[in-house]
Structures are given as structure tokens and as C-alpha cells.
Amino acid sequence: MQIMNATEEDKDELLALYHAMIGGPCEWSETYPDENTIAFDLKNEDLFVMKNDAGEIIATISIDHDDAVESLTCWHEDQAPSGELSRLCVRKDTQGQGIAKQMMNYAGDVLKNRGMKGIHILVREGHVVALSTYAKIGFRTVGECDLFDKHFICMEKKF
């Protein structure tokens, strides 16, 4: 398995992976994440995929740039500047194998190489698996917020 930048050729497979998560704890829908989300992430070189030996995408993660998230008052100032990770998605048949941790570490390394001092992530309040996974890899809960008509737990990790 290999982690790399996503490409234009990955768009359809990424959208299918996102749509396969509809109805799950992240509460994604037909309209988010969508083609525009993928195009934005690709344009900014902020979208990463893990492919298996057959070349199939089994996981993805994005670095996000959202002023509403960045302006939350729960983030620790000693970690500024920090980057936001978003849209972590692991194909259902490959979950439970440490892939989420690998994706988070990879994207974290990208942020570190870009000069960031830490990572922010918003997690849906009821997404117990994600909250547990992030805590195990060093993220700590620093607050809660309501954004995009949803309630989130705010987590961060310092490099």
C-alpha cells in the first residue's frame, strides 16, 4: 500500500468512496463532500490517497483551509500556525487495520513540512470510533463547536 497525492484520474473513485460513507457517523450526504470539494482539494494539492497493491483507493484525507474553523477560540495559541485535517475516509472493508492512523500521520508530516506547529480536526460528536482513534494517536479534546449546522468535538495535536 502506498500514500500519495490524489490526481484528476482519482476523482470518480474518490467520490464513490465518499458516497459509500453516507449514513455513517460522519453524516456525509450526496452534496458533501462532492465534486467541487474534490476539485478544490486537488487544485491546492491538499488531497491524499492510499492505494492498495491493485491500485484501488482504500483511504483518503484532506488538508482543509476554513476560516470558520481557524477562528474558533478553543485552539491553543502556542500551536499556531496549525493546519486542519478533514475528510478522513477509510474504505469499509479495510477499516480496523491502522489505515486511519497512517493517513493522519502522513498528512501530519505534510503539515509539519509546510511549517505548521500542530493539527486541528473537527469530529462529529457521535463518531465514537474516530474520537477514540484520534485520542490514541495523541490528539486531545480542546472544546466543542457548532458549525455547518452540526455539533463537533474540537481536537488538536502538537508536533
C-alpha positions in Angstrom: 0.0 0.0 0.0 1.2 3.5 -0.8 0.1 7.0 0.2 0.3 9.7 -2.5 -1.2 12.9 -3.7 -4.5 12.4 -5.4 -4.8 13.1 -9.1 -7.6 14.1 -11.5 -7.8 10.4 -12.5 -8.9 9.6 -8.9 -11.9 11.9 -8.9 -14.6 9.3 -9.7 -13.2 6.7 -7.3 -12.9 9.3 -4.5 -16.5 10.4 -5.0 -17.6 6.8 -4.8 -15.6 6.3 -1.6 -17.2 9.4 0.0 -20.7 8.3 -1.1 -20.1 4.9 0.4 -19.9 6.6 3.8 -23.3 8.2 3.6 -25.5 7.3 6.5 -22.4 6.8 8.8 -21.3 8.7 11.8 -19.7 11.5 9.9 -23.1 12.4 8.4 -21.9 13.0 4.9 -24.5 13.4 2.1 -24.9 13.5 -1.6 -23.9 17.1 -1.6 -20.9 16.9 0.8 -18.2 16.1 0.1 -18.9 16.5 -3.7 -17.1 17.0 -7.0 -16.4 20.7 -6.1 -14.8 19.6 -2.8 -12.5 17.2 -4.6 -11.6 19.8 -7.3 -10.7 22.4 -4.6 -8.5 19.9 -2.7 -6.8 18.7 -5.9 -6.2 22.3 -7.1 -4.5 23.1 -3.7 -2.6 19.7 -3.7 -4.2 19.0 -0.3 -5.8 15.7 -1.1 -4.1 12.4 -0.4 -5.0 8.8 -1.1 -3.8 5.4 -0.1 -3.9 2.8 -2.8 -3.7 -1.0 -2.4 -1.5 -3.2 -4.5 -4.2 -3.4 -7.1 -4.2 0.4 -7.4 -7.6 0.9 -5.7 -8.1 3.8 -3.4 -8.8 2.5 0.1 -8.4 5.7 2.1 -8.3 9.5 1.7 -7.6 12.6 3.7 -7.5 16.3 3.0 -5.8 19.3 4.4 -8.5 21.9 4.8 -8.4 25.7 4.9 -11.5 27.1 6.6 -11.5 30.5 8.3 -14.5 29.5 10.5 -12.6 26.6 11.9 -9.4 28.5 12.3 -11.1 31.3 14.2 -12.5 29.0 16.9 -11.3 30.1 20.3 -10.6 26.6 21.6 -7.3 26.2 19.8 -4.1 26.7 21.8 -2.1 29.7 20.6 1.3 28.0 21.2 0.4 25.7 18.3 -0.1 28.5 15.7 0.2 28.2 12.9 -1.7 24.9 12.7 -3.3 23.0 9.8 -6.7 21.4 9.7 -7.2 17.8 8.6 -10.6 16.9 7.2 -12.5 14.2 5.3 -10.5 11.2 6.5 -12.2 8.2 4.9 -11.2 4.6 5.0 -13.0 2.0 2.8 -15.3 -0.1 4.9 -13.7 -3.4 4.1 -10.2 -2.1 5.1 -11.2 -0.5 8.4 -9.6 -1.7 11.7 -6.2 -2.2 10.2 -4.5 1.0 11.3 -5.0 2.8 8.0 -6.6 5.9 9.6 -3.5 6.3 11.8 -1.2 6.0 8.7 -3.3 8.6 6.8 -3.3 11.0 9.8 0.5 10.6 10.3 1.1 11.2 6.6 -1.0 14.3 6.4 0.6 15.5 9.7 4.0 15.1 8.1 2.9 17.2 5.2 1.7 19.9 7.5 4.9 19.8 9.5 6.9 20.2 6.3 4.8 23.2 5.5 5.9 24.8 8.7 2.8 24.1 10.9 3.2 23.5 14.6 0.1 21.4 15.1 -3.0 19.9 13.7 -6.7 20.7 14.2 -9.6 18.4 13.5 -13.3 18.6 14.0 -15.0 15.3 14.8 -18.8 14.7 14.8 -19.9 14.3 18.4 -21.3 10.8 18.0 -18.4 9.4 16.0 -17.0 7.3 18.8 -14.6 5.3 16.7 -12.9 8.5 15.3 -12.7 10.1 18.7 -11.1 7.0 20.1 -8.7 6.6 17.2 -7.5 10.3 17.4 -7.1 10.1 21.1 -4.9 7.0 20.7 -2.6 8.8 18.3 -2.1 11.9 20.5 -5.0 14.2 19.8 -6.6 15.9 22.8 -10.1 17.3 23.1 -9.9 21.1 23.5 -13.5 22.1 23.1 -16.8 21.8 21.2 -18.4 23.9 18.5 -21.5 24.2 16.3 -20.6 24.8 12.6 -22.3 24.0 9.3 -25.5 23.1 11.3 -23.7 20.3 13.1 -22.1 19.8 16.5 -18.4 18.9 16.6 -15.7 18.0 19.1 -12.6 20.1 18.6 -9.3 18.1 18.8 -5.7 19.1 18.3 -2.2 17.7 18.3 1.1 19.5 18.7 4.1 18.4 16.7 
